[in-house]
Amino acid sequence: MVSGNGTDDFGFAALPGGSRWSGSFYNIGYSGYWWSAAEGDASRAWGRSMYYNYDNVDRYYFDKTDLFSLRCLQDSADLR
């Protein structure tokens, strides 16, 4: 794992879990990829990525056969 993965200033402990494309795993410990809720079509959807050594978040259009992380959130109405 690479040191310098940043802080959790916004309550999203985004760890660099890498991704899986074309049957192989990539960038474990260096980058994180997450699916968004925005579907493109039957075979593609939007996702986000972050790298340990960049301070930005990128948006990409990915094939749904790629394997990325998910962030599960509980609806605040469920907390009542």
PyMOL Python script that loads the backbone (N, CA, C, O; Angstrom):
from pymol import cmd

cmd.read_pdbstr("""\
ATOM      1  N   MET A   1       0.856  -1.178   0.000  1.00  0.00           N
ATOM      2  CA  MET A   1       0.000   0.000   0.000  1.00  0.00           C
ATOM      3  C   MET A   1       0.895   1.232   0.000  1.00  0.00           C
ATOM      4  O   MET A   1       1.948   1.247   0.637  1.00  0.00           O
ATOM      5  N   VAL A   2       0.476   2.238  -0.703  1.00  0.00           N
ATOM      6  CA  VAL A   2       1.226   3.478  -0.807  1.00  0.00           C
ATOM      7  C   VAL A   2       0.829   4.396   0.328  1.00  0.00           C
ATOM      8  O   VAL A   2      -0.357   4.522   0.635  1.00  0.00           O
ATOM      9  N   SER A   3       1.799   5.040   0.958  1.00  0.00           N
ATOM     10  CA  SER A   3       1.462   6.002   2.005  1.00  0.00           C
ATOM     11  C   SER A   3       1.033   7.316   1.357  1.00  0.00           C
ATOM     12  O   SER A   3       1.293   7.552   0.177  1.00  0.00           O
ATOM     13  N   GLY A   4       0.379   8.163   2.137  1.00  0.00           N
ATOM     14  CA  GLY A   4      -0.058   9.450   1.612  1.00  0.00           C
ATOM     15  C   GLY A   4      -1.423   9.391   0.968  1.00  0.00           C
ATOM     16  O   GLY A   4      -1.681  10.131   0.018  1.00  0.00           O
ATOM     17  N   ASN A   5      -2.313   8.527   1.458  1.00  0.00           N
ATOM     18  CA  ASN A   5      -3.635   8.394   0.869  1.00  0.00           C
ATOM     19  C   ASN A   5      -4.619   9.455   1.331  1.00  0.00           C
ATOM     20  O   ASN A   5      -5.822   9.311   1.110  1.00  0.00           O
ATOM     21  N   GLY A   6      -4.148  10.500   1.957  1.00  0.00           N
ATOM     22  CA  GLY A   6      -5.016  11.627   2.279  1.00  0.00           C
ATOM     23  C   GLY A   6      -5.744  11.485   3.595  1.00  0.00           C
ATOM     24  O   GLY A   6      -5.404  10.655   4.438  1.00  0.00           O
ATOM     25  N   THR A   7      -6.770  12.333   3.747  1.00  0.00           N
ATOM     26  CA  THR A   7      -7.547  12.386   4.978  1.00  0.00           C
ATOM     27  C   THR A   7      -9.006  12.061   4.682  1.00  0.00           C
ATOM     28  O   THR A   7      -9.387  11.856   3.529  1.00  0.00           O
ATOM     29  N   ASP A   8      -9.801  12.017   5.718  1.00  0.00           N
ATOM     30  CA  ASP A   8     -11.226  11.735   5.582  1.00  0.00           C
ATOM     31  C   ASP A   8     -12.028  12.951   6.034  1.00  0.00           C
ATOM     32  O   ASP A   8     -12.900  12.836   6.895  1.00  0.00           O
ATOM     33  N   ASP A   9     -11.738  14.109   5.460  1.00  0.00           N
ATOM     34  CA  ASP A   9     -12.367  15.359   5.859  1.00  0.00           C
ATOM     35  C   ASP A   9     -13.871  15.399   5.607  1.00  0.00           C
ATOM     36  O   ASP A   9     -14.569  16.193   6.238  1.00  0.00           O
ATOM     37  N   PHE A  10     -14.388  14.573   4.709  1.00  0.00           N
ATOM     38  CA  PHE A  10     -15.793  14.636   4.337  1.00  0.00           C
ATOM     39  C   PHE A  10     -16.580  13.381   4.710  1.00  0.00           C
ATOM     40  O   PHE A  10     -17.705  13.203   4.244  1.00  0.00           O
ATOM     41  N   GLY A  11     -16.009  12.511   5.541  1.00  0.00           N
ATOM     42  CA  GLY A  11     -16.727  11.334   5.993  1.00  0.00           C
ATOM     43  C   GLY A  11     -16.829  10.224   4.959  1.00  0.00           C
ATOM     44  O   GLY A  11     -17.710   9.369   5.046  1.00  0.00           O
ATOM     45  N   PHE A  12     -15.947  10.237   3.997  1.00  0.00           N
ATOM     46  CA  PHE A  12     -15.930   9.191   2.965  1.00  0.00           C
ATOM     47  C   PHE A  12     -14.549   8.560   2.983  1.00  0.00           C
ATOM     48  O   PHE A  12     -13.631   9.061   2.333  1.00  0.00           O
ATOM     49  N   ALA A  13     -14.390   7.479   3.712  1.00  0.00           N
ATOM     50  CA  ALA A  13     -13.092   6.825   3.860  1.00  0.00           C
ATOM     51  C   ALA A  13     -12.785   6.025   2.588  1.00  0.00           C
ATOM     52  O   ALA A  13     -12.884   4.798   2.577  1.00  0.00           O
ATOM     53  N   ALA A  14     -12.420   6.718   1.548  1.00  0.00           N
ATOM     54  CA  ALA A  14     -12.167   6.110   0.236  1.00  0.00           C
ATOM     55  C   ALA A  14     -10.796   5.459   0.220  1.00  0.00           C
ATOM     56  O   ALA A  14      -9.777   6.139   0.100  1.00  0.00           O
ATOM     57  N   LEU A  15     -10.775   4.155   0.341  1.00  0.00           N
ATOM     58  CA  LEU A  15      -9.514   3.424   0.300  1.00  0.00           C
ATOM     59  C   LEU A  15      -9.227   2.981  -1.132  1.00  0.00           C
ATOM     60  O   LEU A  15     -10.155   2.667  -1.878  1.00  0.00           O
ATOM     61  N   PRO A  16      -7.967   2.952  -1.520  1.00  0.00           N
ATOM     62  CA  PRO A  16      -7.594   2.613  -2.903  1.00  0.00           C
ATOM     63  C   PRO A  16      -7.674   1.119  -3.184  1.00  0.00           C
ATOM     64  O   PRO A  16      -6.664   0.416  -3.137  1.00  0.00           O
ATOM     65  N   GLY A  17      -8.884   0.637  -3.478  1.00  0.00           N
ATOM     66  CA  GLY A  17      -9.108  -0.784  -3.707  1.00  0.00           C
ATOM     67  C   GLY A  17      -8.838  -1.247  -5.119  1.00  0.00           C
ATOM     68  O   GLY A  17      -8.974  -2.434  -5.416  1.00  0.00           O
ATOM     69  N   GLY A  18      -8.454  -0.324  -6.004  1.00  0.00           N
ATOM     70  CA  GLY A  18      -8.168  -0.701  -7.383  1.00  0.00           C
ATOM     71  C   GLY A  18      -9.427  -1.022  -8.163  1.00  0.00           C
ATOM     72  O   GLY A  18     -10.518  -0.566  -7.823  1.00  0.00           O
ATOM     73  N   SER A  19      -9.263  -1.814  -9.216  1.00  0.00           N
ATOM     74  CA  SER A  19     -10.382  -2.177 -10.083  1.00  0.00           C
ATOM     75  C   SER A  19     -10.073  -3.500 -10.773  1.00  0.00           C
ATOM     76  O   SER A  19      -8.970  -4.036 -10.664  1.00  0.00           O
ATOM     77  N   ARG A  20     -11.063  -4.006 -11.478  1.00  0.00           N
ATOM     78  CA  ARG A  20     -10.858  -5.230 -12.266  1.00  0.00           C
ATOM     79  C   ARG A  20     -11.449  -5.004 -13.650  1.00  0.00           C
ATOM     80  O   ARG A  20     -12.652  -4.787 -13.796  1.00  0.00           O
ATOM     81  N   TRP A  21     -10.593  -5.056 -14.659  1.00  0.00           N
ATOM     82  CA  TRP A  21     -10.979  -4.902 -16.062  1.00  0.00           C
ATOM     83  C   TRP A  21     -10.430  -6.074 -16.838  1.00  0.00           C
ATOM     84  O   TRP A  21      -9.313  -6.523 -16.581  1.00  0.00           O
ATOM     85  N   SER A  22     -11.183  -6.564 -17.764  1.00  0.00           N
ATOM     86  CA  SER A  22     -10.721  -7.616 -18.683  1.00  0.00           C
ATOM     87  C   SER A  22     -10.107  -8.809 -17.957  1.00  0.00           C
ATOM     88  O   SER A  22      -9.147  -9.409 -18.441  1.00  0.00           O
ATOM     89  N   GLY A  23     -10.666  -9.153 -16.792  1.00  0.00           N
ATOM     90  CA  GLY A  23     -10.213 -10.336 -16.082  1.00  0.00           C
ATOM     91  C   GLY A  23      -8.992 -10.161 -15.204  1.00  0.00           C
ATOM     92  O   GLY A  23      -8.520 -11.138 -14.624  1.00  0.00           O
ATOM     93  N   SER A  24      -8.454  -8.935 -15.082  1.00  0.00           N
ATOM     94  CA  SER A  24      -7.272  -8.699 -14.247  1.00  0.00           C
ATOM     95  C   SER A  24      -7.525  -7.552 -13.271  1.00  0.00           C
ATOM     96  O   SER A  24      -8.299  -6.640 -13.560  1.00  0.00           O
ATOM     97  N   PHE A  25      -6.865  -7.607 -12.114  1.00  0.00           N
ATOM     98  CA  PHE A  25      -6.959  -6.532 -11.130  1.00  0.00           C
ATOM     99  C   PHE A  25      -5.853  -5.514 -11.381  1.00  0.00           C
ATOM    100  O   PHE A  25      -4.741  -5.871 -11.770  1.00  0.00           O
ATOM    101  N   TYR A  26      -6.174  -4.231 -11.150  1.00  0.00           N
ATOM    102  CA  TYR A  26      -5.228  -3.142 -11.402  1.00  0.00           C
ATOM    103  C   TYR A  26      -5.222  -2.145 -10.256  1.00  0.00           C
ATOM    104  O   TYR A  26      -6.248  -1.914  -9.616  1.00  0.00           O
ATOM    105  N   ASN A  27      -4.080  -1.566 -10.005  1.00  0.00           N
ATOM    106  CA  ASN A  27      -3.892  -0.391  -9.141  1.00  0.00           C
ATOM    107  C   ASN A  27      -4.372  -0.562  -7.704  1.00  0.00           C
ATOM    108  O   ASN A  27      -4.753   0.422  -7.070  1.00  0.00           O
ATOM    109  N   ILE A  28      -4.363  -1.775  -7.178  1.00  0.00           N
ATOM    110  CA  ILE A  28      -4.740  -1.970  -5.782  1.00  0.00           C
ATOM    111  C   ILE A  28      -3.717  -1.250  -4.905  1.00  0.00           C
ATOM    112  O   ILE A  28      -2.513  -1.470  -5.036  1.00  0.00           O
ATOM    113  N   GLY A  29      -4.201  -0.397  -4.020  1.00  0.00           N
ATOM    114  CA  GLY A  29      -3.335   0.404  -3.162  1.00  0.00           C
ATOM    115  C   GLY A  29      -2.955   1.743  -3.763  1.00  0.00           C
ATOM    116  O   GLY A  29      -2.349   2.572  -3.084  1.00  0.00           O
ATOM    117  N   TYR A  30      -3.300   1.973  -5.031  1.00  0.00           N
ATOM    118  CA  TYR A  30      -2.940   3.218  -5.698  1.00  0.00           C
ATOM    119  C   TYR A  30      -4.146   4.046  -6.134  1.00  0.00           C
ATOM    120  O   TYR A  30      -4.076   5.274  -6.173  1.00  0.00           O
ATOM    121  N   SER A  31      -5.254   3.376  -6.461  1.00  0.00           N
ATOM    122  CA  SER A  31      -6.438   4.100  -6.929  1.00  0.00           C
ATOM    123  C   SER A  31      -7.706   3.412  -6.445  1.00  0.00           C
ATOM    124  O   SER A  31      -7.692   2.242  -6.060  1.00  0.00           O
ATOM    125  N   GLY A  32      -8.797   4.160  -6.473  1.00  0.00           N
ATOM    126  CA  GLY A  32     -10.099   3.618  -6.136  1.00  0.00           C
ATOM    127  C   GLY A  32     -11.094   3.988  -7.214  1.00  0.00           C
ATOM    128  O   GLY A  32     -11.061   5.099  -7.743  1.00  0.00           O
ATOM    129  N   TYR A  33     -11.971   3.067  -7.539  1.00  0.00           N
ATOM    130  CA  TYR A  33     -13.024   3.294  -8.530  1.00  0.00           C
ATOM    131  C   TYR A  33     -14.355   2.954  -7.883  1.00  0.00           C
ATOM    132  O   TYR A  33     -14.465   1.954  -7.174  1.00  0.00           O
ATOM    133  N   TRP A  34     -15.370   3.781  -8.123  1.00  0.00           N
ATOM    134  CA  TRP A  34     -16.693   3.578  -7.555  1.00  0.00           C
ATOM    135  C   TRP A  34     -17.741   3.798  -8.630  1.00  0.00           C
ATOM    136  O   TRP A  34     -17.614   4.687  -9.472  1.00  0.00           O
ATOM    137  N   TRP A  35     -18.778   2.977  -8.588  1.00  0.00           N
ATOM    138  CA  TRP A  35     -19.911   3.175  -9.480  1.00  0.00           C
ATOM    139  C   TRP A  35     -20.750   4.327  -8.964  1.00  0.00           C
ATOM    140  O   TRP A  35     -20.861   4.525  -7.754  1.00  0.00           O
ATOM    141  N   SER A  36     -21.343   5.088  -9.875  1.00  0.00           N
ATOM    142  CA  SER A  36     -22.325   6.095  -9.481  1.00  0.00           C
ATOM    143  C   SER A  36     -23.712   5.528  -9.750  1.00  0.00           C
ATOM    144  O   SER A  36     -23.841   4.425 -10.280  1.00  0.00           O
ATOM    145  N   ALA A  37     -24.738   6.269  -9.393  1.00  0.00           N
ATOM    146  CA  ALA A  37     -26.105   5.818  -9.637  1.00  0.00           C
ATOM    147  C   ALA A  37     -26.551   6.120 -11.065  1.00  0.00           C
ATOM    148  O   ALA A  37     -27.643   5.714 -11.464  1.00  0.00           O
ATOM    149  N   ALA A  38     -25.733   6.819 -11.837  1.00  0.00           N
ATOM    150  CA  ALA A  38     -26.104   7.248 -13.192  1.00  0.00           C
ATOM    151  C   ALA A  38     -25.785   6.164 -14.219  1.00  0.00           C
ATOM    152  O   ALA A  38     -24.625   5.919 -14.552  1.00  0.00           O
ATOM    153  N   GLU A  39     -26.836   5.529 -14.708  1.00  0.00           N
ATOM    154  CA  GLU A  39     -26.667   4.513 -15.740  1.00  0.00           C
ATOM    155  C   GLU A  39     -26.654   5.186 -17.109  1.00  0.00           C
ATOM    156  O   GLU A  39     -27.404   6.130 -17.355  1.00  0.00           O
ATOM    157  N   GLY A  40     -25.803   4.694 -17.988  1.00  0.00           N
ATOM    158  CA  GLY A  40     -25.751   5.241 -19.337  1.00  0.00           C
ATOM    159  C   GLY A  40     -26.697   4.523 -20.267  1.00  0.00           C
ATOM    160  O   GLY A  40     -27.576   5.142 -20.867  1.00  0.00           O
ATOM    161  N   ASP A  41     -26.525   3.226 -20.391  1.00  0.00           N
ATOM    162  CA  ASP A  41     -27.388   2.387 -21.216  1.00  0.00           C
ATOM    163  C   ASP A  41     -27.310   0.961 -20.678  1.00  0.00           C
ATOM    164  O   ASP A  41     -26.865   0.751 -19.550  1.00  0.00           O
ATOM    165  N   ALA A  42     -27.732  -0.008 -21.465  1.00  0.00           N
ATOM    166  CA  ALA A  42     -27.769  -1.390 -20.990  1.00  0.00           C
ATOM    167  C   ALA A  42     -26.382  -1.953 -20.682  1.00  0.00           C
ATOM    168  O   ALA A  42     -26.265  -2.884 -19.886  1.00  0.00           O
ATOM    169  N   SER A  43     -25.333  -1.410 -21.292  1.00  0.00           N
ATOM    170  CA  SER A  43     -24.000  -1.996 -21.108  1.00  0.00           C
ATOM    171  C   SER A  43     -22.980  -1.068 -20.446  1.00  0.00           C
ATOM    172  O   SER A  43     -21.881  -1.513 -20.117  1.00  0.00           O
ATOM    173  N   ARG A  44     -23.314   0.214 -20.242  1.00  0.00           N
ATOM    174  CA  ARG A  44     -22.341   1.149 -19.667  1.00  0.00           C
ATOM    175  C   ARG A  44     -22.985   2.022 -18.587  1.00  0.00           C
ATOM    176  O   ARG A  44     -24.187   2.283 -18.617  1.00  0.00           O
ATOM    177  N   ALA A  45     -22.158   2.466 -17.633  1.00  0.00           N
ATOM    178  CA  ALA A  45     -22.632   3.340 -16.556  1.00  0.00           C
ATOM    179  C   ALA A  45     -21.501   4.280 -16.154  1.00  0.00           C
ATOM    180  O   ALA A  45     -20.335   4.045 -16.473  1.00  0.00           O
ATOM    181  N   TRP A  46     -21.864   5.337 -15.454  1.00  0.00           N
ATOM    182  CA  TRP A  46     -20.871   6.309 -14.990  1.00  0.00           C
ATOM    183  C   TRP A  46     -20.222   5.849 -13.694  1.00  0.00           C
ATOM    184  O   TRP A  46     -20.848   5.176 -12.875  1.00  0.00           O
ATOM    185  N   GLY A  47     -18.976   6.216 -13.522  1.00  0.00           N
ATOM    186  CA  GLY A  47     -18.244   5.918 -12.299  1.00  0.00           C
ATOM    187  C   GLY A  47     -17.280   7.037 -11.978  1.00  0.00           C
ATOM    188  O   GLY A  47     -17.067   7.940 -12.788  1.00  0.00           O
ATOM    189  N   ARG A  48     -16.708   6.976 -10.812  1.00  0.00           N
ATOM    190  CA  ARG A  48     -15.726   7.963 -10.342  1.00  0.00           C
ATOM    191  C   ARG A  48     -14.439   7.245  -9.968  1.00  0.00           C
ATOM    192  O   ARG A  48     -14.447   6.073  -9.590  1.00  0.00           O
ATOM    193  N   SER A  49     -13.333   7.972 -10.081  1.00  0.00           N
ATOM    194  CA  SER A  49     -12.050   7.392  -9.670  1.00  0.00           C
ATOM    195  C   SER A  49     -11.226   8.434  -8.936  1.00  0.00           C
ATOM    196  O   SER A  49     -11.345   9.636  -9.177  1.00  0.00           O
ATOM    197  N   MET A  50     -10.386   7.942  -8.033  1.00  0.00           N
ATOM    198  CA  MET A  50      -9.440   8.781  -7.297  1.00  0.00           C
ATOM    199  C   MET A  50      -8.116   8.037  -7.221  1.00  0.00           C
ATOM    200  O   MET A  50      -8.084   6.811  -7.112  1.00  0.00           O
ATOM    201  N   TYR A  51      -7.029   8.790  -7.279  1.00  0.00           N
ATOM    202  CA  TYR A  51      -5.690   8.229  -7.176  1.00  0.00           C
ATOM    203  C   TYR A  51      -5.000   8.787  -5.942  1.00  0.00           C
ATOM    204  O   TYR A  51      -5.244   9.929  -5.553  1.00  0.00           O
ATOM    205  N   TYR A  52      -4.149   7.994  -5.331  1.00  0.00           N
ATOM    206  CA  TYR A  52      -3.511   8.381  -4.081  1.00  0.00           C
ATOM    207  C   TYR A  52      -2.668   9.640  -4.219  1.00  0.00           C
ATOM    208  O   TYR A  52      -2.490  10.362  -3.238  1.00  0.00           O
ATOM    209  N   ASN A  53      -2.149   9.922  -5.399  1.00  0.00           N
ATOM    210  CA  ASN A  53      -1.225  11.048  -5.562  1.00  0.00           C
ATOM    211  C   ASN A  53      -1.832  12.236  -6.323  1.00  0.00           C
ATOM    212  O   ASN A  53      -1.099  13.132  -6.743  1.00  0.00           O
ATOM    213  N   TYR A  54      -3.157  12.254  -6.504  1.00  0.00           N
ATOM    214  CA  TYR A  54      -3.851  13.387  -7.126  1.00  0.00           C
ATOM    215  C   TYR A  54      -4.947  13.861  -6.192  1.00  0.00           C
ATOM    216  O   TYR A  54      -5.518  13.073  -5.439  1.00  0.00           O
ATOM    217  N   ASP A  55      -5.239  15.155  -6.244  1.00  0.00           N
ATOM    218  CA  ASP A  55      -6.259  15.692  -5.346  1.00  0.00           C
ATOM    219  C   ASP A  55      -7.596  15.931  -6.046  1.00  0.00           C
ATOM    220  O   ASP A  55      -8.411  16.717  -5.563  1.00  0.00           O
ATOM    221  N   ASN A  56      -7.828  15.274  -7.162  1.00  0.00           N
ATOM    222  CA  ASN A  56      -9.089  15.451  -7.869  1.00  0.00           C
ATOM    223  C   ASN A  56      -9.832  14.111  -7.984  1.00  0.00           C
ATOM    224  O   ASN A  56      -9.274  13.041  -7.738  1.00  0.00           O
ATOM    225  N   VAL A  57     -11.109  14.215  -8.367  1.00  0.00           N
ATOM    226  CA  VAL A  57     -11.949  13.052  -8.622  1.00  0.00           C
ATOM    227  C   VAL A  57     -12.323  13.086 -10.093  1.00  0.00           C
ATOM    228  O   VAL A  57     -12.796  14.109 -10.590  1.00  0.00           O
ATOM    229  N   ASP A  58     -12.118  11.984 -10.792  1.00  0.00           N
ATOM    230  CA  ASP A  58     -12.422  11.916 -12.219  1.00  0.00           C
ATOM    231  C   ASP A  58     -13.732  11.168 -12.445  1.00  0.00           C
ATOM    232  O   ASP A  58     -14.120  10.316 -11.646  1.00  0.00           O
ATOM    233  N   ARG A  59     -14.407  11.499 -13.545  1.00  0.00           N
ATOM    234  CA  ARG A  59     -15.652  10.834 -13.929  1.00  0.00           C
ATOM    235  C   ARG A  59     -15.427  10.132 -15.261  1.00  0.00           C
ATOM    236  O   ARG A  59     -14.898  10.721 -16.204  1.00  0.00           O
ATOM    237  N   TYR A  60     -15.835   8.858 -15.330  1.00  0.00           N
ATOM    238  CA  TYR A  60     -15.646   8.071 -16.545  1.00  0.00           C
ATOM    239  C   TYR A  60     -16.911   7.294 -16.865  1.00  0.00           C
ATOM    240  O   TYR A  60     -17.766   7.082 -16.005  1.00  0.00           O
ATOM    241  N   TYR A  61     -17.011   6.882 -18.101  1.00  0.00           N
ATOM    242  CA  TYR A  61     -18.106   6.058 -18.587  1.00  0.00           C
ATOM    243  C   TYR A  61     -17.549   4.646 -18.764  1.00  0.00           C
ATOM    244  O   TYR A  61     -16.746   4.412 -19.668  1.00  0.00           O
ATOM    245  N   PHE A  62     -17.963   3.697 -17.912  1.00  0.00           N
ATOM    246  CA  PHE A  62     -17.364   2.380 -17.856  1.00  0.00           C
ATOM    247  C   PHE A  62     -18.311   1.294 -18.347  1.00  0.00           C
ATOM    248  O   PHE A  62     -19.532   1.447 -18.314  1.00  0.00           O
ATOM    249  N   ASP A  63     -17.721   0.198 -18.801  1.00  0.00           N
ATOM    250  CA  ASP A  63     -18.475  -0.986 -19.158  1.00  0.00           C
ATOM    251  C   ASP A  63     -18.960  -1.659 -17.874  1.00  0.00           C
ATOM    252  O   ASP A  63     -18.204  -1.745 -16.907  1.00  0.00           O
ATOM    253  N   LYS A  64     -20.189  -2.129 -17.846  1.00  0.00           N
ATOM    254  CA  LYS A  64     -20.752  -2.724 -16.636  1.00  0.00           C
ATOM    255  C   LYS A  64     -20.105  -4.048 -16.248  1.00  0.00           C
ATOM    256  O   LYS A  64     -20.357  -4.543 -15.149  1.00  0.00           O
ATOM    257  N   THR A  65     -19.296  -4.627 -17.095  1.00  0.00           N
ATOM    258  CA  THR A  65     -18.590  -5.849 -16.729  1.00  0.00           C
ATOM    259  C   THR A  65     -17.347  -5.557 -15.893  1.00  0.00           C
ATOM    260  O   THR A  65     -16.766  -6.478 -15.318  1.00  0.00           O
ATOM    261  N   ASP A  66     -16.921  -4.277 -15.812  1.00  0.00           N
ATOM    262  CA  ASP A  66     -15.798  -3.892 -14.959  1.00  0.00           C
ATOM    263  C   ASP A  66     -16.233  -4.000 -13.497  1.00  0.00           C
ATOM    264  O   ASP A  66     -17.405  -3.794 -13.181  1.00  0.00           O
ATOM    265  N   LEU A  67     -15.309  -4.316 -12.623  1.00  0.00           N
ATOM    266  CA  LEU A  67     -15.625  -4.465 -11.206  1.00  0.00           C
ATOM    267  C   LEU A  67     -15.021  -3.311 -10.416  1.00  0.00           C
ATOM    268  O   LEU A  67     -13.807  -3.111 -10.409  1.00  0.00           O
ATOM    269  N   PHE A  68     -15.894  -2.553  -9.746  1.00  0.00           N
ATOM    270  CA  PHE A  68     -15.482  -1.412  -8.925  1.00  0.00           C
ATOM    271  C   PHE A  68     -16.130  -1.515  -7.560  1.00  0.00           C
ATOM    272  O   PHE A  68     -16.992  -2.362  -7.323  1.00  0.00           O
ATOM    273  N   SER A  69     -15.703  -0.643  -6.672  1.00  0.00           N
ATOM    274  CA  SER A  69     -16.274  -0.589  -5.331  1.00  0.00           C
ATOM    275  C   SER A  69     -17.628   0.109  -5.353  1.00  0.00           C
ATOM    276  O   SER A  69     -17.964   0.822  -6.299  1.00  0.00           O
ATOM    277  N   LEU A  70     -18.396  -0.111  -4.294  1.00  0.00           N
ATOM    278  CA  LEU A  70     -19.666   0.580  -4.080  1.00  0.00           C
ATOM    279  C   LEU A  70     -19.620   1.263  -2.730  1.00  0.00           C
ATOM    280  O   LEU A  70     -19.003   0.761  -1.791  1.00  0.00           O
ATOM    281  N   ARG A  71     -20.268   2.397  -2.636  1.00  0.00           N
ATOM    282  CA  ARG A  71     -20.439   3.071  -1.348  1.00  0.00           C
ATOM    283  C   ARG A  71     -21.916   3.006  -1.019  1.00  0.00           C
ATOM    284  O   ARG A  71     -22.743   3.578  -1.730  1.00  0.00           O
ATOM    285  N   CYS A  72     -22.247   2.317   0.048  1.00  0.00           N
ATOM    286  CA  CYS A  72     -23.644   2.175   0.458  1.00  0.00           C
ATOM    287  C   CYS A  72     -23.989   3.241   1.484  1.00  0.00           C
ATOM    288  O   CYS A  72     -23.255   3.439   2.452  1.00  0.00           O
ATOM    289  N   LEU A  73     -25.100   3.925   1.273  1.00  0.00           N
ATOM    290  CA  LEU A  73     -25.558   4.964   2.174  1.00  0.00           C
ATOM    291  C   LEU A  73     -26.935   4.598   2.696  1.00  0.00           C
ATOM    292  O   LEU A  73     -27.755   4.023   1.980  1.00  0.00           O
ATOM    293  N   GLN A  74     -27.175   4.938   3.951  1.00  0.00           N
ATOM    294  CA  GLN A  74     -28.494   4.712   4.530  1.00  0.00           C
ATOM    295  C   GLN A  74     -29.289   5.985   4.408  1.00  0.00           C
ATOM    296  O   GLN A  74     -28.807   7.062   4.757  1.00  0.00           O
ATOM    297  N   ASP A  75     -30.508   5.867   3.913  1.00  0.00           N
ATOM    298  CA  ASP A  75     -31.396   7.009   3.775  1.00  0.00           C
ATOM    299  C   ASP A  75     -31.673   7.576   5.164  1.00  0.00           C
ATOM    300  O   ASP A  75     -31.972   6.820   6.088  1.00  0.00           O
ATOM    301  N   SER A  76     -31.578   8.892   5.325  1.00  0.00           N
ATOM    302  CA  SER A  76     -31.786   9.506   6.643  1.00  0.00           C
ATOM    303  C   SER A  76     -33.178   9.244   7.184  1.00  0.00           C
ATOM    304  O   SER A  76     -33.372   9.261   8.400  1.00  0.00           O
ATOM    305  N   ALA A  77     -34.172   8.997   6.303  1.00  0.00           N
ATOM    306  CA  ALA A  77     -35.525   8.675   6.768  1.00  0.00           C
ATOM    307  C   ALA A  77     -35.549   7.341   7.508  1.00  0.00           C
ATOM    308  O   ALA A  77     -36.404   7.123   8.367  1.00  0.00           O
ATOM    309  N   ASP A  78     -34.617   6.448   7.179  1.00  0.00           N
ATOM    310  CA  ASP A  78     -34.546   5.148   7.842  1.00  0.00           C
ATOM    311  C   ASP A  78     -34.008   5.249   9.262  1.00  0.00           C
ATOM    312  O   ASP A  78     -34.124   4.301  10.038  1.00  0.00           O
ATOM    313  N   LEU A  79     -33.428   6.376   9.605  1.00  0.00           N
ATOM    314  CA  LEU A  79     -32.826   6.559  10.935  1.00  0.00           C
ATOM    315  C   LEU A  79     -33.854   6.978  11.978  1.00  0.00           C
ATOM    316  O   LEU A  79     -33.549   6.977  13.171  1.00  0.00           O
ATOM    317  N   ARG A  80     -35.049   7.330  11.561  1.00  0.00           N
ATOM    318  CA  ARG A  80     -36.077   7.801  12.503  1.00  0.00           C
ATOM    319  C   ARG A  80     -36.740   6.673  13.232  1.00  0.00           C
ATOM    320  O   ARG A  80     -37.624   6.905  14.056  1.00  0.00           O
TER     321      ARG A  80
END
""", "prot")
cmd.dss("prot")
cmd.show_as("cartoon", "prot")
cmd.util.cbc("prot")
cmd.orient("prot")
